[in-house]
Amino acid sequence: MGTLFETKFAGLNLSNPIIIASSGLTDTVDKNKELEKAGAGALVLKSLFEEQISTNAAALLIDGDYPESNDYILHYFKTNEVSNYLKLIQDTKEACRIPVIASVNCYRDDSWIEFAHQIEMAGADALELNIFALNTGLEEEIDLLGKTYIRITKKIKEAVHIPVIVKMGKYFSHPVSLVDQLHSAGAAGVVLFNRFYQPDIDINHLQMTSGHVFSSHTEISDTLRWTSIVSGKLPQVSIAAATGIHDWESIVKCILSGASAVQICSTVYQNGNEIIAQMKRSLEEWMVSMNFHSLDEFRGKLNQASIGDASLYERIQFVRYFANRD
Ligand SMILES: Cc1cc2nc3c(=O)[nH]c(=O)nc-3n(C[C@H](O)[C@H](O)[C@H](O)COP(=O)(O)O)c2cc1C
């Protein structure tokens, strides 16, 4: 396929735009080797969660009188979780030639600075921040989460030289200005969007339960809308589209919207690693049929800058669609 699929995301050179998203798909070196063999363009390793290195051990702590042993247990857990993760980075880097992106799921900045540096030393090509916090306090400042994103990105970027990528949630009042400020804070790229844990309710047992673990292909609409708007307004920011990308047509749509790469997860869980080669085959056939010789030739062709004011366009579509419905 030569240079047909080559792309650059967040300063990384990818032989094709398919990145395997952070998940249980990428938590061992053997799985990562198989994903590379299956044709992935890059991998995001399973996240290390802030709780794993800060409060994971709290559940095991002994109440009351043993502060020293508690300190020891906390230190032991932190060291072990971190060293296991660093080993996963090192081993995957040794085994694979494609870019390897480490991932941390965090909600504060302080505990990550040293760790981010260690991730860099272990050889990760980039670091993806999956910042997740539910701000539920009544007195909390509106847009606190966006400010948290910017603060963490800035601090982590001060600690590392490798590209820092921010995997964003989709619930922000001003996503475009947030991406702009993340870029100014040092983010080399953004992932639009993360898909968080989906809660549900079991009405027979009257308890909270887990909703759908995997996305559906219908979830791609927000991904396309915001990829198109952000890439139109901020062409200098590199975007990996994510959530709801289940087939090769979705990859085409994301690139037309302005993405440099895509992240996939659910479809690989559901269809196996073979889906990667199938997607690439169909993408190639489509590109040949459309006479495109590179992704750059059609990247952003349908983004907000190319189609005009998306907000106006979407309002007109909205009115047309809903105003005359019985
Ligand atoms: C089983 C499972 C585990 C996941 N673990 C992580 C994780 O550790 N870190 C992370 O950033 N995202 C995690 N995700 C989210 C995925 O990386 C991805 O963003 C999300 O599934 C949306 O992509 P998709 O529509 O292709 O599934 C996980 C998703 C699944 C289904």
The ligand as an ORCA input file, in Angstrom:
! r2SCAN-3c Opt
* xyz 0 1
  C     -13.492     -2.815     27.714
  C     -13.031     -1.394     27.500
  C     -11.973     -0.896     28.250
  C     -11.557      0.429     28.075
  N     -10.504      0.902     28.815
  C     -10.056      2.180     28.594
  C      -8.914      2.683     29.269
  O      -8.289      2.017     30.094
  N      -8.522      3.951     28.981
  C      -9.158      4.739     28.062
  O      -8.717      5.875     27.828
  N     -10.242      4.285     27.411
  C     -10.701      3.036     27.644
  N     -11.782      2.566     26.946
  C     -12.441      3.457     25.964
  C     -11.893      3.177     24.560
  O     -10.511      3.486     24.482
  C     -12.624      3.993     23.492
  O     -12.337      5.368     23.680
  C     -14.141      3.817     23.522
  O     -14.474      2.435     23.636
  C     -14.788      4.400     22.275
  O     -14.304      3.790     21.110
  P     -15.172      2.685     20.319
  O     -16.460      3.322     19.944
  O     -14.323      2.310     19.129
  O     -15.349      1.536     21.261
  C     -12.219      1.256     27.119
  C     -13.275      0.720     26.362
  C     -13.680     -0.583     26.545
  C     -14.821     -1.107     25.700
*
